[in-house]
Amino acid sequence: MTSLWTFFPLFAAEWRRLAATLLLSTVTLLAGVMLLGVSGWFLTATATVVVAASFNLFVPSALVRGLSLLRILSRYGEKLTGHDTTLRLLTRIRVWLFGRLFPRLPIDDRSLRHGDLVSRLTADVDALDSAFLVALGPLATAAIAGAAMTTALAMLLPPAAILYAGLYATALVAVPAGLVLAGRSSGKAVVDAQADLRVAALDGIDGHADLIALGAVAEHRQAFDACAERLARGRRHLAWIASLGQDRSS
């Protein structure tokens, strides 16, 4: 969260594209909700009507087709603008980061190995790369959709609106918080493993002649493979945690 506030001016520079992505994401979600409602109405009406001619099939049928097309187009537009915005943000963040840090970096300080230095410079930027696309955007969309649904329920069925709002708010806060807490240790392990892997790779390149002369190529290769395995294991665990909160409606 601190990193997000630090880079807030860079995010604000792309506010129009971010707003367009958020709008399209909200339209997609609301179109899906309306599609479920219309489909339920359609199926219930056709199942309960006594005389088929007494029910107009064309209105709900047209709504289903229209909402389906709207959802497809809005989803495509959301992905298009969202990834375009993410790439633009990544460009701005990397230019800003390296432009600010490189003049101040202790390049001659041997306490920071080159691989570790690269890992520290890029770890936070890699995390911010998709912050809006996979975290902030979906949360904001869920909040807007939840508020709209609560308002609709408050007008139609007030007691249900209170229960819905409480459960929805709990899920909106508890699920992301739980995922963050569950993935914190694995995220730190992945960053450390990435640094160790980069260091091992650069040491193998820079000291290749020394490794051959000392007959330590096999030992270095085993150390490199161990770092790669730790990184792969950490990423698998993070991917499993991320899949628990992934949107599967697309």
PyMOL commands that set and color helices and strands:
alter all, ss='L'
color gray80, all
select helices_A, chain A and resi 2-6+8-12+15-48+52-54+58-104+114-129+131-156+158-206+208-214+217-244
alter helices_A, ss='H'
color red, helices_A
deselect
rebuild
show_as cartoon
